[in-house]
Amino acid sequence: MSRTLRPLLGALGASLLLHLLPFVDLRTEPTVVKPPEPPPLQARLAPALPAAPEILLPEPETPPVATAASKQLPPPRKAVEPIRKTWTQAISEQFSAQQREGLFYPEEAIRRGLEGEALVLLMLDENGQVVAARIEESSGHPLLDEAALRAVRRLRSLPADAPIESLLPVRFRLKYKQ
């Protein structure tokens, strides 16, 4: 080696050691990092066993009420007219009938205490028969989503005022014994 190269190599080695020194831990005791304490456990009492499931449907549309300002309306007739059901009332009645037959709320969902609301897209033909249904928004439980689809597909002969397509919320709620 030449005379000028030897001092340069020494200076390079010393510089390298000085630059690596902050990364070297010279302490003799190993450092122990304690994991954070887990949060305390919390427990709740389970509610009483469910009694009977409750069927909730959107409120039926109410006809406008005549006021004193609207004098163009004819006086009410005294003859008895058959009361027409709205399509939401018809759906509610059919869902209630399914519930009485044990077809609406799945028994397993009741045992597991599952509740939720599925939003179902309902498509009808001109005769008021269901031709298609699909889940637009899940209840969060596949068991309830399937039950909502089955319940909607069982609907028959909805009134003529029913829209061809509509979003129908199907709610599954449990009533608990007090």
C-alpha positions as CSV (number, residue, x, y, z in Angstrom):
1,M,0.0,0.0,0.0
2,S,1.2,3.5,-0.6
3,R,1.8,5.9,2.1
4,T,-1.1,8.2,1.3
5,L,-3.6,5.4,1.0
6,R,-3.0,4.0,4.5
7,P,-4.0,7.2,6.4
8,L,-7.1,7.6,4.2
9,L,-8.3,4.0,5.0
10,G,-7.7,4.7,8.7
11,A,-9.8,7.9,8.5
12,L,-12.5,6.1,6.6
13,G,-12.7,3.3,9.2
14,A,-12.8,5.8,12.1
15,S,-15.6,7.8,10.3
16,L,-17.6,4.6,9.8
17,L,-17.3,3.6,13.4
18,L,-18.4,7.1,14.6
19,H,-21.4,7.0,12.3
20,L,-22.5,3.6,13.5
21,L,-22.0,4.3,17.2
22,P,-25.6,5.8,17.7
23,F,-27.1,2.6,16.4
24,V,-25.2,0.3,18.8
25,D,-26.6,-0.3,22.2
26,L,-23.8,-0.6,24.7
27,R,-26.0,-1.2,27.8
28,T,-25.6,-4.5,29.5
29,E,-29.2,-4.9,30.6
30,P,-31.7,-5.9,28.0
31,T,-34.7,-3.6,27.6
32,V,-38.1,-5.2,28.2
33,V,-41.1,-3.5,26.6
34,K,-44.3,-4.2,28.6
35,P,-47.4,-4.7,26.4
36,P,-50.3,-2.4,27.2
37,E,-52.8,-3.7,29.8
38,P,-55.9,-5.2,28.2
39,P,-59.2,-3.5,29.0
40,P,-61.2,-5.0,31.8
41,L,-63.8,-7.6,30.9
42,Q,-67.4,-6.5,31.0
43,A,-70.4,-8.7,31.3
44,R,-74.1,-8.1,30.9
45,L,-77.1,-10.1,31.9
46,A,-78.9,-11.6,28.9
47,P,-82.5,-10.4,28.4
48,A,-85.4,-12.7,29.2
49,L,-86.4,-15.3,26.6
50,P,-88.3,-13.7,23.7
51,A,-92.1,-14.2,23.9
52,A,-93.5,-13.5,20.4
53,P,-91.9,-11.8,17.5
54,E,-93.3,-8.5,16.4
55,I,-94.0,-7.5,12.8
56,L,-93.4,-3.9,11.9
57,L,-94.3,-2.4,8.6
58,P,-94.4,1.1,7.2
59,E,-97.4,3.0,8.2
60,P,-100.2,3.0,5.6
61,E,-100.7,6.2,3.7
62,T,-103.6,8.2,5.1
63,P,-106.0,10.1,2.9
64,P,-106.0,13.9,3.2
65,V,-108.4,15.3,5.8
66,A,-110.9,17.9,4.8
67,T,-110.7,21.2,6.5
68,A,-113.1,24.1,6.8
69,A,-111.1,25.9,4.0
70,S,-111.8,23.1,1.5
71,K,-115.5,23.6,0.8
72,Q,-115.4,21.9,-2.6
73,L,-115.6,18.4,-1.1
74,P,-119.0,16.8,-1.2
75,P,-120.6,15.8,2.2
76,P,-119.7,12.3,3.3
77,R,-122.1,9.5,2.0
78,K,-124.2,7.6,4.4
79,A,-124.2,4.5,2.3
80,V,-121.8,1.8,3.4
81,E,-118.9,1.5,1.0
82,P,-116.5,-1.4,1.1
83,I,-113.2,-0.2,2.7
84,R,-110.4,-0.6,0.2
85,K,-107.1,-1.8,1.6
86,T,-103.9,-0.1,0.7
87,W,-101.1,-2.2,-0.6
88,T,-99.1,-1.7,2.7
89,Q,-102.1,-2.9,4.7
90,A,-102.4,-6.0,2.4
91,I,-98.7,-6.7,2.9
92,S,-99.1,-6.3,6.7
93,E,-102.1,-8.7,6.8
94,Q,-100.2,-11.3,4.7
95,F,-97.1,-11.0,6.8
96,S,-99.3,-11.5,10.0
97,A,-100.9,-14.6,8.4
98,Q,-97.4,-15.9,7.7
99,Q,-96.4,-15.3,11.3
100,R,-99.5,-17.1,12.6
101,E,-98.5,-20.1,10.5
102,G,-94.9,-19.9,11.8
103,L,-93.5,-19.0,8.4
104,F,-92.3,-15.4,8.9
105,Y,-89.7,-15.2,11.7
106,P,-87.3,-18.2,11.6
107,E,-87.3,-20.3,14.7
108,E,-83.5,-20.3,14.8
109,A,-83.3,-16.5,14.6
110,I,-85.7,-16.3,17.6
111,R,-83.6,-18.8,19.6
112,R,-80.5,-16.8,18.8
113,G,-82.2,-13.5,19.5
114,L,-81.5,-12.1,16.1
115,E,-83.1,-8.8,15.1
116,G,-82.7,-6.5,12.1
117,E,-84.3,-4.9,9.1
118,A,-83.8,-6.0,5.5
119,L,-84.6,-3.6,2.7
120,V,-86.2,-5.7,-0.1
121,L,-86.7,-4.5,-3.7
122,L,-90.1,-5.8,-4.7
123,M,-91.3,-6.1,-8.3
124,L,-94.9,-6.9,-9.2
125,D,-96.7,-7.8,-12.4
126,E,-100.0,-6.1,-13.5
127,N,-102.0,-8.6,-11.5
128,G,-100.3,-7.7,-8.2
129,Q,-98.2,-10.9,-8.1
130,V,-94.6,-10.8,-7.0
131,V,-92.3,-11.5,-10.0
132,A,-89.0,-10.7,-8.4
133,A,-87.5,-9.7,-5.1
134,R,-83.9,-9.1,-4.0
135,I,-82.1,-7.7,-0.9
136,E,-81.0,-4.1,-1.4
137,E,-79.7,-3.6,2.1
138,S,-78.9,-6.5,4.4
139,S,-80.2,-6.8,8.0
140,G,-76.7,-7.9,9.0
141,H,-77.8,-11.5,9.4
142,P,-78.1,-13.9,6.4
143,L,-80.7,-15.9,8.2
144,L,-83.0,-12.9,8.4
145,D,-82.3,-11.8,4.9
146,E,-83.4,-15.1,3.5
147,A,-86.5,-15.0,5.7
148,A,-87.3,-11.6,4.4
149,L,-87.0,-12.8,0.8
150,R,-89.2,-15.9,1.5
151,A,-91.8,-13.7,3.1
152,V,-91.9,-11.2,0.2
153,R,-92.0,-14.0,-2.4
154,R,-95.1,-15.5,-0.6
155,L,-97.1,-12.3,-1.1
156,R,-100.2,-12.9,-3.3
157,S,-102.7,-10.6,-5.0
158,L,-101.7,-7.1,-3.9
159,P,-104.2,-4.3,-4.6
160,A,-104.1,-2.4,-7.8
161,D,-102.6,0.7,-6.2
162,A,-99.4,-1.2,-5.4
163,P,-96.4,0.2,-7.3
164,I,-94.8,-2.1,-9.8
165,E,-91.4,-1.6,-8.1
166,S,-90.9,-0.5,-4.5
167,L,-88.5,-0.8,-1.6
168,L,-90.1,-2.7,1.2
169,P,-88.5,-2.6,4.7
170,V,-89.0,-6.0,6.4
171,R,-88.3,-5.6,10.1
172,F,-87.6,-8.5,12.5
173,R,-88.1,-7.5,16.2
174,L,-88.5,-9.6,19.3
175,K,-90.8,-8.7,22.2
176,Y,-89.3,-9.7,25.5
177,K,-91.2,-10.8,28.6
178,Q,-90.9,-8.4,31.5
